[in-house]
Amino acid sequence: MARTKTNATAAEENGVQFETALAELEQLVERLESGEQSLEDALQDFERGIALTRQCQQALKSAELRVQQLLARNGEETLEPFETDDT
């Protein structure tokens, strides 16, 4: 019998995947900015960076959708202001 993941478990996995992808993306940017790579290596890193960026964007869209679902009340979306410590 196949096991299904709970929403919380899936969200945790997505968060870890997002953090891992973001960390790798930051490393790629550092290498590209150093200018010490060959053109071929730089192109490979750039291609990988595009893939990681798309992966991160998808994870953020999924998180945003989940937040919207959690904030939905009585079939209507209610947005609440985001307050930071700076205000």
Secondary structure, DSSP 8 states (H G I E B T S, - for coil): ------HHHHHHHHHHHHHHHHHHHHHHHHHHHHT-S-HHHHHHHHHHHHHHHHHHHHHHHHHHHHHHHHHEETTEE-------TT-
